[in-house]
Amino acid sequence: MIPQVRKLDSYRSFTAHLRALGVDMPVDEILEPGGALSRPITIRDGSAGELHVPNRFAILPMEGWDGTADGRPTDLVQRRWQRFAAGGAGLVWAEATAVCHEGRANPHQLLIDASTVGQLAVLRRLFGDGQVVGLQLTHSGRYSRPDGVPAPRTAYQHPLLDGPSGASDATLISDGELDDLVGVFVDRAVLAGEAGFDFVDVKACHGYLGHELLSAHDRGGRYGGDFTNRTRFMRSIIEGIRAAAPGLAIGVRFSVFDTVPYVPGPDGVGIPATSGPYRYAFGADGQGRGVDLYEPLALVDMLRAAGVGLLCTTAGSPYYCPHVQRPAFFPPSDGYLPPEDPLVGVARQIAVTGELARHAPEMVVIGSGYSYLQEWLPNVAQAAIAAGQASIVGLGRMALSYPELPLDVLAGRPLRRPLLCRTFSDCTTAPRAGLVSGCYPLDPFYKARPERVQLAAVKRRTKLVGER
């Protein structure tokens, strides 16, 4: 039986449980006012110069489901960004924003083009002068659903993912289309710079196009096969941005490792979808169950040579291995029960981030996967920063329910426990059901919205289906 982390309510019980799991996770018993989390840090970009981050907290990029049909921000988007702006994080890695309609993951995802950039500039101006703010540029590739139904553009045929992602009959994206898409990314980066963003992210994580290309071993042509070809898309975009917008810094968020897809087993617990060799996971062993950092470290070296000074780590994908990507006690309604204590997943991401940080100490490396720690998040974050296992700690789901956590921690105030994300996964279940994104269990604003009733009905229906 996996104990919920919120029940590990003393330093002794928390660390004893980590020892019982055989998990090596940094954690401090006492938070230090003015300690590691409050220290500023400087990002050094090879073209844009220096960006000064006032503390060691970041808001991570998440995918919104509450823009307009043509990709413009709504009042809901503005409210979310205002909360991030007021929350005290020194760096905000703003949400996944599609570079073209065909690459949107949902019909209400933000889109950046000439028609929307003015409104994105208004969002950027919500933030204070001291905060560093970037914009994640994305193409959803296999998981594109711009009009609400699967419209995948895949890098290669995948024996396990083609069916579930609706890509069984999809046409692979061609080299010529990828060449054109490089130009689109560069054009959108220029627009982001004009809107006032300090940096853009060339996204390569979570099974989306930039990530899938990293594992395109079986693809022919200039974008598949060896490491040089599989990294060509990312490298070409970065080179194009350097030429077109030399004053704009570049960050990269990438899935450092991936795994074999998981499916619910007979008891609802996640199990690997295959027991044989698995060659489709970047940063994994040949079985898709262990981590192999040879190519991820080579990717870091490539980015360092390109002058990229900012990395954000993550792992896997929310579509086929969510327990790896975002450890949680409660799965989304269409997911599976965790096959391991979520603390194991948190520790895995912290350890891998630490390997990258040690490999490239001159780069700023943001860690992910911390939300499941709940009450222990600041204690682990402080210890991880002090130990050099990350430069900055990123907040994802936690920022939806408790965006002011950085302010409270940096001011030495007690955490507001009713706001702590408990990883209920409603922020995933709701948008997958076509509802707007938000924290329905803990944010009073979303509790009062009519979608909460619809969400409850969706969860009941899904539970009933799962019990049949």
C-alpha positions in Angstrom: 0.0 0.0 0.0 1.5 3.3 -1.1 1.2 6.0 1.7 0.1 9.4 0.6 3.0 11.8 1.1 0.8 14.3 3.0 0.6 11.6 5.8 4.4 11.6 6.2 4.0 14.6 8.5 7.4 14.7 10.2 11.0 14.8 9.0 11.6 11.5 10.7 8.7 9.8 9.0 9.4 11.3 5.6 13.1 10.3 5.6 12.3 6.9 7.0 10.0 6.2 4.2 12.6 7.4 1.7 15.1 4.9 3.2 12.5 2.1 3.1 12.0 2.8 -0.6 15.8 2.8 -1.2 15.4 6.3 -2.5 18.2 8.9 -2.3 16.5 12.3 -2.2 18.0 15.5 -0.8 15.8 17.0 1.9 16.5 19.6 4.6 14.7 19.5 8.0 14.8 23.2 8.4 14.1 25.9 5.8 16.7 28.8 6.0 15.4 32.3 5.6 17.6 33.9 2.9 18.9 30.5 2.0 19.5 28.7 -1.3 16.0 29.4 -2.7 16.3 33.1 -2.4 19.6 33.5 -4.1 19.7 35.2 -7.6 21.2 33.4 -10.6 22.3 34.6 -14.0 21.4 32.9 -17.3 24.2 33.4 -19.9 23.0 33.1 -23.4 25.5 33.0 -26.2 23.8 35.6 -28.3 21.4 37.5 -26.1 23.7 38.1 -23.1 22.7 37.8 -19.5 19.3 37.4 -17.9 19.1 37.9 -14.1 16.7 35.7 -12.2 16.0 37.0 -8.7 15.3 33.7 -7.0 15.3 29.9 -7.5 11.7 29.3 -8.3 10.2 28.9 -11.8 6.7 28.3 -13.1 6.8 25.5 -15.7 5.0 25.6 -19.0 1.7 23.9 -19.1 -0.9 23.4 -21.9 -4.0 25.6 -21.6 -7.4 24.6 -22.9 -9.1 28.0 -22.4 -8.0 30.2 -25.3 -10.3 31.2 -28.2 -10.9 29.0 -31.3 -8.4 31.1 -33.2 -5.7 30.9 -30.4 -6.2 34.2 -28.6 -6.1 34.5 -24.8 -9.3 34.8 -22.9 -10.1 36.2 -19.4 -9.3 32.8 -18.0 -5.9 32.8 -19.6 -5.3 36.3 -18.3 -6.3 35.3 -14.8 -3.8 32.4 -14.8 -1.0 34.6 -16.0 -1.8 37.3 -13.5 -1.6 34.7 -10.7 1.7 33.5 -12.0 3.0 37.1 -12.1 1.9 37.8 -8.6 3.2 34.5 -7.2 6.8 35.5 -6.7 8.6 33.0 -9.0 11.7 34.6 -10.4 11.3 32.9 -13.8 8.1 32.1 -15.6 8.3 29.6 -18.5 5.0 30.5 -20.1 2.6 28.0 -21.4 2.7 25.8 -24.5 1.9 28.0 -27.5 1.4 26.5 -30.9 3.4 27.9 -33.9 0.6 27.0 -36.3 -3.0 25.9 -36.2 -2.2 22.3 -37.4 0.2 21.9 -34.5 -2.3 22.7 -31.7 -2.9 20.0 -29.2 -6.5 21.1 -28.6 -8.9 23.6 -30.2 -8.4 26.1 -27.4 -4.6 26.1 -27.1 -2.8 29.5 -27.5 -1.4 30.2 -30.9 1.3 32.7 -31.9 1.1 34.4 -35.2 0.8 37.9 -36.6 -2.9 38.1 -35.6 -2.4 37.1 -31.9 1.0 38.5 -31.0 -0.4 41.8 -29.8 -2.6 40.0 -27.2 0.4 37.9 -26.1 2.3 41.1 -25.6 -0.4 42.3 -23.3 0.0 39.1 -21.2 3.8 39.6 -21.1 3.3 43.1 -19.6 1.5 41.5 -16.6 4.9 40.6 -15.2 7.2 42.7 -13.1 10.5 44.1 -14.4 12.4 41.7 -12.2 10.8 38.5 -13.5 12.3 36.6 -16.5 9.5 35.4 -18.8 9.8 33.1 -21.8 7.3 31.5 -24.2 7.2 27.8 -25.1 6.9 27.3 -28.8 5.4 23.9 -29.8 4.1 21.7 -32.5 2.1 18.8 -31.1 3.0 16.3 -33.9 1.5 12.9 -33.0 -0.9 14.5 -30.5 -2.2 17.4 -32.7 -6.0 17.9 -32.3 -6.5 21.4 -33.6 -10.2 20.9 -34.3 -11.0 18.5 -31.4 -10.3 15.2 -33.2 -6.9 13.5 -33.8 -5.0 15.0 -36.7 -1.6 13.5 -36.1 1.6 14.4 -37.9 4.1 11.7 -36.9 7.9 11.5 -37.4 7.8 7.7 -37.9 5.6 4.7 -37.6 5.2 3.5 -34.0 4.0 -0.1 -33.3 2.5 0.8 -29.9 1.5 4.5 -30.2 0.0 4.7 -33.7 -3.3 3.1 -32.7 -4.0 4.9 -29.4 -3.0 8.3 -30.9 -5.2 7.9 -34.0 -2.2 7.7 -36.2 -2.6 4.3 -37.8 -3.4 5.8 -41.2 -1.5 9.1 -40.7 1.0 10.3 -43.3 4.5 10.9 -41.9 5.6 14.5 -41.9 8.1 14.9 -44.8 11.6 16.3 -44.7 10.3 19.2 -46.9 7.5 19.9 -44.4 10.0 19.9 -41.5 12.2 22.3 -43.5 9.2 24.7 -43.8 8.3 24.2 -40.1 11.8 25.3 -39.1 11.0 28.6 -40.8 7.7 28.8 -39.0 9.3 28.3 -35.6 11.9 31.0 -36.4 9.2 33.4 -37.5 7.2 32.8 -34.3 10.3 33.3 -32.2 10.8 36.7 -33.8 7.2 37.6 -32.9 7.7 36.4 -29.3 10.8 38.7 -29.1 8.8 41.6 -30.4 6.1 40.9 -27.8 8.6 41.4 -25.1 9.5 37.8 -24.0 13.0 37.3 -22.7 13.5 33.9 -24.2 11.7 31.2 -26.3 11.7 27.5 -25.7 12.3 25.1 -28.6 10.2 22.4 -27.1 11.3 18.8 -27.3 9.4 16.8 -24.7 6.3 14.7 -23.8 5.9 12.9 -27.1 5.3 16.0 -29.2 7.0 16.5 -32.5 10.4 17.9 -31.3 10.7 15.1 -28.8 9.5 12.3 -31.2 12.2 13.3 -33.7 14.9 12.7 -31.1 14.0 9.0 -31.2 13.5 8.7 -35.0 16.0 5.9 -35.4 13.9 4.2 -38.1 13.2 7.3 -40.1 15.0 7.9 -43.4 16.2 11.2 -44.8 17.8 14.2 -43.2 15.8 14.1 -40.0 16.2 10.5 -38.9 18.7 7.8 -38.3 21.9 8.9 -36.6 22.2 11.4 -33.7 23.1 14.3 -36.1 20.0 13.8 -38.2 17.7 13.3 -35.2 18.8 16.6 -33.6 18.7 18.5 -36.9 15.2 19.9 -36.4 16.1 21.4 -33.0 19.6 22.6 -34.2 18.2 24.2 -37.3 15.5 26.1 -35.4 18.1 27.4 -32.9 20.5 28.5 -35.7 17.6 30.3 -37.5 16.6 32.1 -34.3 20.2 33.2 -33.7 20.3 34.7 -37.2 16.8 36.3 -37.1 16.6 37.5 -33.5 20.1 37.6 -32.0 18.8 39.5 -28.9 16.4 36.8 -28.0 17.6 34.1 -25.5 16.8 30.5 -26.2 15.9 27.8 -23.7 15.1 24.1 -24.3 12.7 21.9 -22.3 13.3 18.3 -23.2 12.4 14.9 -21.9 15.8 13.7 -20.7 14.6 10.1 -20.8 11.6 8.2 -22.0 10.1 4.8 -21.3 8.0 2.1 -22.9 4.3 3.0 -22.9 2.2 1.8 -19.9 -1.3 0.5 -19.9 -3.7 -0.5 -17.1 -3.2 -4.0 -15.8 -5.9 -6.3 -14.6 -6.0 -4.6 -11.2 -5.8 -1.1 -12.8 -2.1 -0.7 -12.0 0.1 0.4 -14.9 2.2 -2.2 -16.6 4.5 -1.9 -19.6 2.7 -2.4 -22.9 5.4 -4.7 -24.2 8.0 -7.0 -22.7 10.5 -7.0 -25.5 13.2 -4.7 -26.8 12.1 -1.1 -27.2 14.0 1.3 -29.5 11.7 4.3 -29.6 12.7 6.0 -26.3 15.3 8.8 -26.3 17.5 8.6 -23.2 16.5 5.0 -22.4 18.1 1.6 -22.4 17.1 -0.9 -25.1 14.2 -2.1 -23.1 12.6 1.3 -22.4 12.7 0.7 -18.6 16.0 2.2 -17.6 17.8 5.5 -18.1 20.8 5.9 -20.5 22.1 9.4 -20.5 24.7 9.0 -23.3 22.6 10.8 -25.9 20.9 13.3 -23.6 24.4 14.5 -22.4 25.4 14.7 -26.1 22.3 16.9 -26.7 23.3 19.1 -23.8 26.8 19.5 -25.4 25.2 20.4 -28.7 23.0 23.0 -27.0 26.0 24.4 -25.0 28.0 24.8 -28.3 25.0 26.7 -29.7 25.1 29.1 -26.9 22.0 27.9 -25.1 22.3 28.7 -21.4 18.9 27.5 -20.1 17.6 24.0 -19.9 14.4 22.6 -18.3 14.3 18.9 -17.6 11.3 16.6 -17.7 10.7 13.0 -18.6 8.4 10.7 -20.6 5.0 11.8 -21.7 1.6 12.4 -20.1 0.0 10.4 -22.9 1.7 7.0 -22.3 3.7 7.1 -19.1 2.2 9.8 -16.8 3.5 8.2 -13.6 7.1 8.9 -14.9 6.3 12.4 -16.3 4.3 13.8 -13.4 4.3 11.5 -10.3 0.9 11.4 -8.7 -1.1 9.4 -6.2 -4.4 9.9 -8.0 -4.3 9.2 -11.8 -6.4 11.0 -14.4 -9.7 9.2 -15.1 -8.4 7.7 -18.3 -5.0 6.6 -16.8 -3.8 3.8 -14.5 -2.9 3.4 -10.8 0.8 4.2 -10.1 3.1 1.1 -10.5 5.6 2.6 -8.0 5.5 5.0 -5.1 5.4 8.4 -6.7 8.3 9.5 -4.6 10.4 7.1 -6.6 9.5 9.0 -9.8 10.2 12.4 -8.1 13.6 11.1 -7.0 14.4 9.8 -10.5 13.8 13.1 -12.1 15.8 15.0 -9.4 18.7 12.6 -9.9 18.7 12.9 -13.7 18.5 16.7 -13.5 21.5 16.6 -11.2 23.5 14.6 -13.7 22.8 17.3 -16.3 23.6 20.1 -13.9 26.9 18.5 -13.0 27.7 17.9 -16.7 27.1 21.5 -17.7 27.7 23.7 -14.6 27.7 26.9 -16.6 24.1 26.3 -17.8 21.0 27.1 -15.7 19.1 23.8 -15.3 15.5 23.8 -14.1 14.2 20.7 -12.5 10.6 19.3 -12.7 8.5 16.7 -10.9 8.3 18.5 -7.5 4.6 19.0 -7.0 3.9 15.5 -5.5 6.2 16.5 -2.6 3.5 18.8 -1.3 4.4 19.9 2.3 8.0 18.7 1.6 8.5 20.6 -1.6 10.4 23.6 -0.2 12.6 21.3 2.0 13.6 19.1 -1.0 13.9 22.1 -3.3 16.3 23.9 -0.9 18.4 20.8 -0.5 18.5 20.1 -4.2 19.6 23.6 -5.0 22.3 23.6 -2.3 23.6 20.2 -3.5 23.8 21.4 -7.2 21.1 19.0 -8.3 19.3 21.8 -10.1 19.8 25.5 -10.6 16.1 26.4 -10.2 13.1 24.4 -9.1 10.1 24.4 -11.3 6.4 24.3 -10.2 3.8 22.9 -12.6 0.5 21.7 -11.2 1.3 23.3 -7.8 1.2 26.7 -9.5 -2.4 26.2 -10.5 -3.6 25.7 -7.0 -1.0 27.7 -5.1 0.9 30.2 -7.3 1.9 32.2 -4.2 4.0 29.3 -2.8 7.3 31.0 -3.8 6.3 34.3 -2.1 5.4 32.4 1.1 8.5 30.3 1.2 10.8 33.2 0.4 9.1 35.3 3.1 9.5 32.6 5.7 5.8 32.1 6.1 4.1 28.7 6.8 2.7 27.0 3.8 -1.0 27.4 3.2 -1.9 23.7 3.4 -5.4 23.9 1.9 -3.8 25.2 -1.3 -1.2 22.5 -1.7 -1.7 20.4 -4.9 -2.6 16.9 -3.8 -2.2 15.5 -7.4 -5.9 14.8 -7.8 -5.3 15.0 -11.6 -8.5 16.9 -12.2 -6.4 19.4 -14.1 -5.8 16.6 -16.6 -9.1 14.9 -16.5 -11.1 18.1 -17.2 -9.3 19.2 -20.4 -9.3 15.7 -21.7 -13.1 15.9 -21.4 -13.2 19.1 -23.3 -13.5 21.4 -20.2 -11.3 24.5 -19.5 -8.1 23.9 -17.6 -7.8 24.8 -13.9 -7.6 23.4 -10.4 -11.2 22.4 -9.6 -10.6 20.8 -6.2 -8.7 23.7 -4.6 -9.1 26.9 -6.4 -12.4 28.6 -5.3 -12.7 30.2 -8.6 -13.0 26.9 -10.5 -14.9 25.2 -7.7 -17.7 27.7 -8.4 -17.7 27.2 -12.2 -20.4 25.0 -13.8 -17.7 22.8 -15.4 -17.0 21.4 -11.9 -20.4 19.6 -12.1 -19.6 18.4 -15.6 -16.2 17.1 -14.4 -17.8 15.1 -11.6 -20.1 13.5 -14.1 -17.2 12.6 -16.4 -15.3 11.0 -13.5 -18.4 8.9 -12.5 -18.9 7.7 -16.0 -15.2 6.8 -16.4 -15.1 5.0 -13.1 -18.2 2.9 -14.1 -16.7 2.0 -17.5 -13.5 1.0 -15.7 -15.4 -1.3 -13.3 -17.2 -3.2 -16.0 
